[in-house]
Amino acid sequence: MACKVVACAAPSLSHASDTLVCEQDEAQGRMGHLQGDAEALARALYGAIEAAAAGPEASASLPLPGPLAGREASDEMSRCLVEAVRCIDRAAEEATAEAEGTSARGWRLVEAMLAVDAPARLLAVMGCLGFEARKDAMRLFAALLHLALKVGAQVPLAAYFRSHPSVAPQLLQGSGCTELFAHCAEMLRRCSRCPELAEVMIMNGAVTRLIDLCGSPNFEISSEAFSSLRELLLAQAEVSEPFVYENFDGFCARYHTLLGQDQDYVVKRQALRLLGDVLLQPAFADVMLKYVANEQFLRIHMNLLLDRSKSIQFGAFHIFKVFVANPQKPHRVRTILQKNCRGLLRVMFRLQRVAGEDAALEADISAVRDLLEALQAQQR
């Protein structure tokens, strides 16, 4: 998949930050001296990012590089990234130990990294870096978020992300690129662990984009997208549930494309599993009630009960059972179930025979059978 990585405008900094590219031995000595100096460390990182962005592959729209461009851009960057991660991790460990003054030092380090635009600029040059440097950039991004949470800097961190509207789209775009998806998906999941950042991601179209990526023909991109979507929806339900509820029709229409007859088996199976987990999550109770009140959605899962794959059948069953168990069934849902009771009971008998030694599953199937038989008796 061809993709472009959009570069960010350079922030206004002092002259000294533009001259921090030097020979390897000088760089290593300087980086050791910078360990206790948050501002100097951030400026050194900025200088390395500038060097990478100024390489032969850099432009207003950065294409993914060839191997040579990646090697040329990555050496100084890797040294700075490794040292920056080490310093940030040390600050997070100190903050955990609650030693006197460490939270203030952690705050200064977070503020310094945000002041030189580190998150946005790292994303802007990801396409210029070699594979190892990309991993280092991902680790720095994750370490910075971890430190911000440790020292209680969520508010300025979220304010930074809101004031840099390129960050969320770049993470989502990178999650669909064959060269960057693993790094960008992990960075996106790190954002999802902070409610404030999760909200920023959702408001920037993360749910919609990830659903589309879940249907990617590339297995690895699809799997990473499902993991990211799961984290975004379930880890931060207080943020994601209102979004899904308020955008219910659009969300369901898009998500159901993952359950289509022509959809890949693995995609369909993962989509059913995630949908079932969401609907059965207590925080999504209102969404669940709205979902099982829709007779068209009931038809979707009744059809999936007839799929050739047993895994798909069982995935559909875990959602179908909620329609049957709903004590406040709308008239149309009740009517569809009653008209199809005979065939549905045959399906339940068949599922029960292959349920194996899963006692919980067998109990669920028996309960659904009893409810269907009660509905059938009401028709007589």
Secondary structure, 3 states (H helix, E strand, C coil): CCCEEECCCCCCCCHHHHHCCCCHHHHHHHHHHCCCCHHHHHHHHHHHHHHHHCCCCCCCEEECCCHHHHHHHHHHHHHHHHHHHHHHHHHHHHHHHCCCCHHHHHHHHHHHHHHCCHHHHHHHHHHHCCHHHHHHHHHHHHHHHHHHHHCCCHHHHHHHHHHCCCHHHHHHHHCCCCCCHHHHHHHHHHHHCCHHHHHHHHHCCHHHHHHHHHCCCCHHHHHHHHHHHHHHHHHCHHHHHHHHHHCHHHHHHHHHHHHCCCCCHHHHHHHHHHHHHHHCCHHHHHHHHHHCCCHHHHHHHHHHCCCCCHHHHHHHHHHHHHHHHCCCCCHHHHHHHHHCHHHHHHHHHHHHHCCCCCHHHHHHHHHHHHHHHHHHHHHC
